Amino acid sequence: MQFLIAFFENDKKKKEFKKQLRNVLGFSPVDISLYQTALSHRSVREGADENNERLEFLGDAVLSSIIAHYLFRKYPYKGEGFLTEMRSKMVNRQKLNEIALKMGLKKITFYNKFDNALKISQIFGNTLEALIGAVYLDKGYKKTQQWVEKHIIFPHLFTDDLEGIEINIKNKLYGWANKNGKLLAFDTMDEKVENGRRLFTIAAMVDGEVIAQAKGYNKKDASQVAAQLAVEKLGL
C-alpha cells in the first residue's frame, strides 16, 4: 500500500514538473531527464553527470553563438568591436540572472533552499544557460535559436536600450571618484574554479567600502558589471 502511495505521489510530482517546465519553455520537451539535470544545482547533486554545470558550459557557448548571429544580422554595417561589446552587454551574469528570474526558473530549479546565500546568488542565470544547453541537445541548433530569440532576446534584451549604455562604464565611475575626491578600486573578493572555468568575484570599492560586486569568468567582465551596479546604486 505504501509503495502504491509513493508511486502515485512520485508520478504526480513528475506530471507537475512537466507542466511547470512546459509553461516556462513554451513547448513539450522530449527528453525530460535532460531538463531535470539542467535544473539541478550542485548543492543538491554533486556528480558531474547529475548537476547542471556541464550543460551550463554547453549552453553558454550556444547562447554566445546565437547572440553573435542575431547581432550580425541586426547590425550589417557595424564593426567587430561594436558587436563584441553588444554581445558582452547581452550575456553578462547579472542580465542573465534577471531574465531567469522573470522566466520563473527559480520556482523549478532544484537547489539547497536552506542556503540563504544561494537564494540571492546568480545561480539562476547559470541555470538558464544550462537550460539552453538542454534545449540544444533535445531540439537541435535551429530550434534552440528560434527559442532563444522568442523567449530571451525579443522580450528581455532590448538592443536599442543596450546601445545607450556606456561602452566602458568604469570610466564614468572613475570620473565621478576623481571629481569628488574618492578612492575607487576594484578588488578580487573571491576566485574559484566552477564548471572547469575560473569564476571571479570583483567588488567596486569606494574609500575601502564595498559598493557593489559581481561575478564573471574573467576579471574584466566581472568588474564591468560591478561598475554598472555601483553606478546604479550611487544614482550616477
HELIX and SHEET records of a PDB file:
HELIX    1   1 GLN A    2  LEU A   25  1                                  24    
HELIX    2   2 ILE A   32  ALA A   38  1                                   7    
HELIX    3   3 GLU A   53  LYS A   74  1                                  22    
HELIX    4   4 GLU A   80  MET A   90  1                                  11    
HELIX    5   5 ARG A   93  MET A  103  1                                  11    
HELIX    6   6 LEU A  105  ILE A  108  1                                   4    
HELIX    7   7 ASN A  116  LYS A  119  1                                   4    
HELIX    8   8 ILE A  123  LYS A  139  1                                  17    
HELIX    9   9 TYR A  141  VAL A  148  1                                   8    
HELIX   10  10 GLU A  149  ILE A  153  3                                   5    
HELIX   11  11 PHE A  154  HIS A  156  1                                   3    
HELIX   12  12 THR A  159  GLU A  163  1                                   5    
HELIX   13  13 ILE A  169  LYS A  179  1                                  11    
HELIX   14  14 LYS A  219  LEU A  234  1                                  16    
SHEET    1   A 3 LEU A 184  GLU A 194  0                                        
SHEET    2   A 3 ARG A 197  VAL A 206 -1                                        
SHEET    3   A 3 GLU A 209  GLY A 216 -1                                        
END                                                                             
